[in-house]
């Protein structure tokens, strides 16, 4: 193996190391995939709808948006978390047009540090109470996270707070 730490190797040495690094990443990816599949087989996913297992290798809890695309025969699709609580979601149009239906649904997921959680996709609509208020006027847009004021003369952002 060439010594490239000094940064003075010939170009071929860098190409060799890049190939070795790619091979190491490929092997690690296969090992991780096999381990996740093995863990997933041991998790009870019985219940209504389709189970969606989400794993996190991060050392902190993650709360992030996620888009999932799956084969889904009906028009209605909803999501519940591991405790059975409805999760706000949005169904997006996808570019493929497969009869019988593929759906792409986006929602915010919470996954524990170095762990997993389960969500369920359900073939029905669920009403989700809206505890967040959105205020809209001709020059104002405001909710729990955003306060935007628009100058009515120029159309420019006047204020963007929070």
C-alpha positions as CSV (number, residue, x, y, z in Angstrom):
1,X,0.0,0.0,0.0
2,X,1.5,3.3,-1.0
3,X,2.2,6.0,1.6
4,X,0.1,9.0,0.7
5,X,0.0,10.9,4.0
6,X,2.7,13.3,2.9
7,X,0.8,14.2,-0.2
8,X,3.7,13.7,-2.4
9,X,2.8,10.4,-4.1
10,X,2.4,9.8,-7.8
11,X,-1.1,10.1,-9.3
12,X,-1.3,6.3,-9.6
13,X,-0.9,5.9,-5.9
14,X,-3.9,8.1,-5.2
15,X,-5.9,6.1,-7.7
16,X,-5.0,2.8,-5.9
17,X,-5.9,4.3,-2.5
18,X,-9.2,5.6,-3.8
19,X,-10.1,2.2,-5.1
20,X,-9.1,0.6,-1.8
21,X,-11.2,3.1,0.1
22,X,-14.2,2.4,-2.2
23,X,-13.8,-1.3,-1.6
24,X,-13.7,-0.7,2.2
25,X,-16.8,1.4,2.0
26,X,-18.6,-1.2,0.0
27,X,-17.7,-4.0,2.5
28,X,-18.8,-1.8,5.4
29,X,-22.1,-1.0,3.7
30,X,-22.9,-4.7,3.1
31,X,-22.1,-5.5,6.7
32,X,-24.3,-2.7,8.0
33,X,-27.1,-3.7,5.7
34,X,-27.0,-7.4,6.8
35,X,-26.9,-6.4,10.5
36,X,-30.0,-4.2,10.1
37,X,-31.8,-6.9,8.2
38,X,-31.0,-9.4,11.0
39,X,-32.2,-7.0,13.7
40,X,-35.3,-6.2,11.6
41,X,-36.3,-9.9,11.4
42,X,-36.4,-10.1,15.2
43,X,-38.8,-7.1,15.6
44,X,-42.5,-7.9,15.8
45,X,-44.1,-5.9,13.0
46,X,-47.5,-7.5,13.1
47,X,-50.5,-5.1,13.1
48,X,-52.7,-3.1,10.8
49,X,-51.2,-1.7,7.6
50,X,-47.5,-1.8,6.6
51,X,-44.8,-1.5,9.2
52,X,-42.0,0.9,8.5
53,X,-38.8,0.3,10.6
54,X,-36.4,3.2,10.9
55,X,-32.9,2.8,12.2
56,X,-30.5,5.5,13.4
57,X,-26.7,5.0,13.8
58,X,-26.4,8.5,15.3
59,X,-25.4,8.9,18.9
60,X,-28.3,11.4,19.5
61,X,-32.0,11.3,19.0
62,X,-33.0,12.4,15.5
63,X,-36.1,14.3,14.4
64,X,-36.0,14.8,10.7
65,X,-38.3,14.9,7.6
66,X,-38.5,11.7,5.7
67,X,-39.9,10.8,2.4
68,X,-41.0,7.2,1.8
69,X,-42.1,5.8,-1.6
70,X,-44.0,2.5,-1.6
71,X,-46.4,0.4,-3.6
72,X,-49.9,1.4,-2.3
73,X,-53.1,0.3,-3.9
74,X,-55.6,2.8,-2.5
75,X,-56.0,6.5,-2.5
76,X,-55.9,7.1,1.2
77,X,-52.8,6.7,3.3
78,X,-52.1,7.7,6.9
79,X,-49.3,7.2,9.4
80,X,-49.2,6.3,13.1
81,X,-46.2,6.1,15.4
82,X,-45.2,3.2,17.7
83,X,-47.7,4.4,20.3
84,X,-50.6,4.6,17.8
85,X,-50.7,8.4,17.6
86,X,-51.5,9.9,14.2
87,X,-48.6,11.6,12.5
88,X,-49.1,14.6,10.3
89,X,-48.0,13.7,6.7
90,X,-48.3,14.9,3.1
91,X,-48.7,12.7,0.1
92,X,-46.6,13.9,-2.9
93,X,-47.1,13.3,-6.6
94,X,-44.4,11.1,-8.0
95,X,-43.1,11.1,-11.5
96,X,-43.7,7.4,-12.2
97,X,-47.2,6.4,-13.3
98,X,-47.5,2.8,-12.3
99,X,-51.1,1.4,-12.4
100,X,-52.1,0.1,-9.0
101,X,-50.2,3.0,-7.5
102,X,-47.0,4.0,-6.0
103,X,-47.3,6.7,-3.3
104,X,-44.7,9.0,-1.9
105,X,-45.5,10.3,1.6
106,X,-43.5,12.7,3.7
107,X,-43.6,13.2,7.5
108,X,-41.4,14.1,10.4
109,X,-39.8,11.1,12.2
110,X,-38.3,10.7,15.6
111,X,-35.7,8.0,16.0
112,X,-33.8,7.3,19.2
113,X,-30.0,7.4,19.4
114,X,-28.4,4.2,18.2
115,X,-31.8,2.6,17.9
116,X,-34.9,2.1,15.9
117,X,-38.6,3.0,15.9
118,X,-41.6,1.8,14.1
119,X,-44.2,3.7,12.1
120,X,-47.3,2.2,10.4
121,X,-48.8,3.1,7.0
122,X,-52.5,2.7,7.2
123,X,-55.1,2.5,4.3
124,X,-57.4,5.1,5.7
125,X,-57.7,8.7,6.5
126,X,-57.1,9.9,10.1
127,X,-58.2,13.3,11.3
128,X,-55.3,15.1,13.1
129,X,-56.2,17.9,15.5
130,X,-54.4,21.1,14.6
131,X,-52.9,22.5,17.7
132,X,-50.7,24.9,15.8
133,X,-52.2,28.1,14.5
134,X,-51.4,29.7,11.2
135,X,-52.1,33.4,10.9
136,X,-52.3,34.8,7.4
137,X,-53.1,38.4,6.3
138,X,-52.3,40.3,3.1
139,X,-48.8,41.1,4.4
140,X,-48.2,38.6,7.3
141,X,-47.5,34.9,7.6
142,X,-47.1,33.6,11.2
143,X,-47.0,30.3,13.1
144,X,-45.1,28.8,16.0
145,X,-41.8,28.8,14.0
146,X,-42.1,31.7,11.6
147,X,-43.1,35.3,11.5
148,X,-42.8,36.9,8.1
149,X,-43.9,40.4,7.2
150,X,-44.0,41.6,3.6
151,X,-43.8,45.2,2.5
152,X,-47.0,45.9,0.7
153,X,-45.4,48.6,-1.5
154,X,-42.3,46.6,-2.7
155,X,-43.2,42.9,-2.0
156,X,-39.9,42.5,-0.2
157,X,-39.5,40.7,3.1
158,X,-39.9,43.3,5.9
159,X,-39.3,41.0,8.8
160,X,-38.4,37.4,9.2
161,X,-38.3,36.4,12.8
162,X,-38.0,33.3,15.1
